[in-house]
Amino acid sequence: MPLFFLIPLCTALATGYLFKKSTDEISYLAGVFTAISLILSLVLAPWQIQFGLLMIVLIITNRLLQENESKQTEATRKQLRQIK
């Protein structure tokens, strides 16, 4: 498994640290470079890592949708109780 994706990932971590610690205009440039490096590392990552990240995102999304759905039904029930 090629590990070329670790180079932009480490670069993104370093510039992300610079982005958090700096308050000057250079922090905006570091933030943009961080985002580009993270996207590049995802593109270069092996399919196993990409598949694992996809599964994590799908699981988290389903849980968040279930939480939002339950909150929405509770709010609807409260509104119906207030109308009665």
C-alpha positions, 0 to 999 in steps of 0.5 A: 500500500503506497503511503504517498497520501501521508505527505500532504496529510502531514503538511495539512496538520502542520499548516492547520497548527499554524492556522490555529496559532496565528492571528495575522493574514497568513493564517487565512492563507494557511487555512486555504492550504490546509483544506487543499492538502486535506483534499489532496491526501484524500484523493491519494489515499488507498481505497481501503482508507477511503472506504473506511472513511465513507463508512464512518461518515454514513454511520454518523450521518444516520445517527444525526438524522435519527436525532433530528427526526426525534427532535422534530417529532417531539416539537410537533407533539408539543405544538399539537398539545398546545393547540388542544 
